[in-house]
Amino acid sequence: MKRFTATTISVLFLTFLLVSCSEAWYYNDDPSRTGDSPETAYLIDSVENLKILRDRVNDSTEPANKYYRLTQDLNITSEHDWTPIGYDLDSNGNLNTYRYFAGNFD
């Protein structure tokens, strides 16, 4: 019984530690991250998070006037098919101005 309790406590502690140290940004995973102010800005810590933002801006599903904060440097040099925020690829693979980012990015 003692071993089960110690193991359970260890697992719970590690889970709490991982969750509390994580600043990953995913829509709707953290209700305190509403993007309504600098203090509640959506946190972007990976290329995948940046792609989500880009795709939502480019398809007009991202609301205007939200706040975003980059929490670390991102390297997109290996992203060969990278489409910038505010652009769309036409049928020939050329970039066309498409949408404007209407938020606050720190």
C-alpha beads as a LAMMPS data file, in Angstrom:
LAMMPS data file: protein, C-alpha beads

106 atoms
105 bonds

1 atom types
1 bond types

-500.0 500.0 xlo xhi
-500.0 500.0 ylo yhi
-500.0 500.0 zlo zhi

Masses

1 110.0

Atoms # bond

1 1 1 0.000 0.000 0.000
2 1 1 2.822 2.425 0.810
3 1 1 4.453 1.818 -2.559
4 1 1 1.195 2.495 -4.405
5 1 1 0.661 5.729 -2.469
6 1 1 4.218 6.953 -3.043
7 1 1 4.000 6.135 -6.749
8 1 1 0.633 7.856 -7.076
9 1 1 1.907 10.956 -5.290
10 1 1 5.021 11.020 -7.497
11 1 1 2.946 10.782 -10.677
12 1 1 0.583 13.523 -9.509
13 1 1 3.501 15.779 -8.570
14 1 1 5.224 15.275 -11.926
15 1 1 1.976 15.941 -13.764
16 1 1 1.448 19.150 -11.782
17 1 1 5.044 20.212 -12.440
18 1 1 4.758 19.633 -16.176
19 1 1 1.441 21.449 -16.432
20 1 1 2.494 24.411 -14.302
21 1 1 5.807 24.888 -16.145
22 1 1 4.284 24.657 -19.578
23 1 1 3.552 27.870 -21.417
24 1 1 2.444 26.235 -24.628
25 1 1 -0.354 27.983 -26.420
26 1 1 -3.233 26.029 -27.790
27 1 1 -6.648 27.514 -28.373
28 1 1 -9.089 26.879 -25.551
29 1 1 -6.728 24.704 -23.476
30 1 1 -6.117 27.459 -20.942
31 1 1 -9.233 29.510 -20.166
32 1 1 -7.090 32.229 -18.544
33 1 1 -5.425 32.843 -21.936
34 1 1 -8.152 34.856 -23.625
35 1 1 -5.882 37.099 -25.689
36 1 1 -7.872 40.117 -24.508
37 1 1 -4.917 41.923 -22.888
38 1 1 -1.116 41.724 -22.666
39 1 1 -1.503 39.828 -19.372
40 1 1 -3.736 37.170 -20.945
41 1 1 -1.948 37.033 -24.309
42 1 1 -1.886 33.788 -26.246
43 1 1 1.596 32.300 -25.791
44 1 1 3.408 31.041 -28.860
45 1 1 6.323 28.724 -28.160
46 1 1 6.562 26.542 -31.263
47 1 1 6.403 26.646 -35.028
48 1 1 3.190 24.618 -34.794
49 1 1 1.585 27.339 -32.651
50 1 1 2.689 29.993 -35.141
51 1 1 1.193 27.936 -37.969
52 1 1 -2.136 27.838 -36.121
53 1 1 -2.102 31.619 -35.822
54 1 1 -1.061 32.025 -39.465
55 1 1 -3.769 29.692 -40.726
56 1 1 -6.458 31.368 -38.641
57 1 1 -5.444 34.841 -39.849
58 1 1 -5.202 33.687 -43.451
59 1 1 -8.631 32.026 -43.435
60 1 1 -10.254 34.927 -41.507
61 1 1 -11.208 32.854 -38.455
62 1 1 -8.881 34.716 -36.049
63 1 1 -10.649 37.590 -34.266
64 1 1 -9.112 41.067 -34.482
65 1 1 -7.490 42.945 -31.604
66 1 1 -6.171 39.903 -29.722
67 1 1 -2.765 39.757 -27.993
68 1 1 -0.009 37.212 -28.715
69 1 1 3.400 36.768 -27.117
70 1 1 6.297 34.831 -28.591
71 1 1 7.953 33.025 -25.669
72 1 1 11.065 31.817 -27.490
73 1 1 12.926 32.187 -30.770
74 1 1 11.508 30.014 -33.540
75 1 1 13.406 28.602 -36.498
76 1 1 11.327 28.251 -39.656
77 1 1 14.234 27.771 -42.077
78 1 1 13.368 24.086 -42.463
79 1 1 9.767 24.948 -43.385
80 1 1 10.096 24.731 -47.164
81 1 1 6.409 25.365 -47.810
82 1 1 6.100 28.251 -45.342
83 1 1 3.318 30.694 -46.123
84 1 1 3.628 33.984 -44.214
85 1 1 0.832 35.500 -42.174
86 1 1 -1.322 37.608 -44.468
87 1 1 -0.601 35.680 -47.640
88 1 1 -2.134 32.862 -49.589
89 1 1 -0.674 30.628 -52.276
90 1 1 -2.344 30.752 -55.670
91 1 1 -2.680 27.696 -57.912
92 1 1 0.850 28.321 -59.277
93 1 1 2.433 28.478 -55.829
94 1 1 2.866 32.261 -55.888
95 1 1 2.230 34.338 -52.781
96 1 1 -0.739 36.681 -52.959
97 1 1 -1.638 39.286 -50.361
98 1 1 -4.677 37.816 -48.732
99 1 1 -5.456 38.918 -45.167
100 1 1 -4.096 41.404 -42.677
101 1 1 -3.045 40.595 -39.144
102 1 1 -5.138 42.813 -36.881
103 1 1 -3.762 42.039 -33.431
104 1 1 -0.907 42.805 -31.050
105 1 1 2.216 40.655 -31.341
106 1 1 4.980 40.872 -28.738

Bonds

1 1 1 2
2 1 2 3
3 1 3 4
4 1 4 5
5 1 5 6
6 1 6 7
7 1 7 8
8 1 8 9
9 1 9 10
10 1 10 11
11 1 11 12
12 1 12 13
13 1 13 14
14 1 14 15
15 1 15 16
16 1 16 17
17 1 17 18
18 1 18 19
19 1 19 20
20 1 20 21
21 1 21 22
22 1 22 23
23 1 23 24
24 1 24 25
25 1 25 26
26 1 26 27
27 1 27 28
28 1 28 29
29 1 29 30
30 1 30 31
31 1 31 32
32 1 32 33
33 1 33 34
34 1 34 35
35 1 35 36
36 1 36 37
37 1 37 38
38 1 38 39
39 1 39 40
40 1 40 41
41 1 41 42
42 1 42 43
43 1 43 44
44 1 44 45
45 1 45 46
46 1 46 47
47 1 47 48
48 1 48 49
49 1 49 50
50 1 50 51
51 1 51 52
52 1 52 53
53 1 53 54
54 1 54 55
55 1 55 56
56 1 56 57
57 1 57 58
58 1 58 59
59 1 59 60
60 1 60 61
61 1 61 62
62 1 62 63
63 1 63 64
64 1 64 65
65 1 65 66
66 1 66 67
67 1 67 68
68 1 68 69
69 1 69 70
70 1 70 71
71 1 71 72
72 1 72 73
73 1 73 74
74 1 74 75
75 1 75 76
76 1 76 77
77 1 77 78
78 1 78 79
79 1 79 80
80 1 80 81
81 1 81 82
82 1 82 83
83 1 83 84
84 1 84 85
85 1 85 86
86 1 86 87
87 1 87 88
88 1 88 89
89 1 89 90
90 1 90 91
91 1 91 92
92 1 92 93
93 1 93 94
94 1 94 95
95 1 95 96
96 1 96 97
97 1 97 98
98 1 98 99
99 1 99 100
100 1 100 101
101 1 101 102
102 1 102 103
103 1 103 104
104 1 104 105
105 1 105 106
